[in-house]
Amino acid sequence: MAERPDNGRAGRTVATRATRANAAQRSGNGRPDNSGDGIDSDGGADEDESDGQLTFRTHTDDEYGYRVTYPADWTVEPEAPGGASFGARVGSAGAVVYVDEDLNLTLGEYVAAFVDDLAADGHVQALEALDRRDIALESGETGRAVEYAYRNGMCDEYWQLAYLFVLDGTTGYTLGVDWNDDDRLEAVAAQIIESFALKGT
């Protein structure tokens, strides 16, 4: 039997976003506030004043050999081993990169492990597949992107997620973006997913 990546990952991501959303609602502003949470960010405007376009920064991990862009006003925090979490200072959106080493899986098995975990999570209700497609990375690898909509049982709201899975030998990379459906971040999520690249590109 093929070795599967860390189970529970999808559920932890869903639960984290919902917890932040619930805390914001209790505080009265309806949006999460990351101030004082220990997340390191160099700040930055989310729009270029000249044309109103969202600006992005690039996060590079030289040790694990990947890079990804994220909105300039999002925070970034390391995740062991080799991953990173990104979060909007306002709103529910966030992204995460996980690195799995010593895998013995096909790309299809890697994706299926995540989808099985997501479907089994008690906080994920009314799960609906929206899209599944292959994405060619600049470095020549092919990644698989999946998109789902669901009702988050922790906060009883509709959410969406977009995840990219990439295998480089026995190393697996998972890049996920999730957000409250009301935030309408499909275009931002697509840009984050499509920005992912492996070292040397």
Salt bridges, closest charged atoms under 4 A:
ASP6 OD2 - ARG12 NH2 3.08
ASP42 OD1 - ARG57 NH1 2.91
ASP100 OD2 - ARG9 NH1 2.88
ASP116 OD2 - ARG4 NH2 3.32
ASP131 OD2 - ARG133 NH1 2.88
ASP134 OD1 - ARG144 NE 2.81
GLU138 OE1 - ARG67 NH2 2.97
GLU147 OE2 - ARG133 NH1 2.87
ASP156 OD1 - ARG151 NH1 2.43
ASP178 OD1 - ARG17 NE 3.07
ASP181 OD1 - ARG184 NH1 3.33
ASP183 OD1 - ARG31 NH2 3.11
GLU186 OE2 - ARG184 NH2 3.30
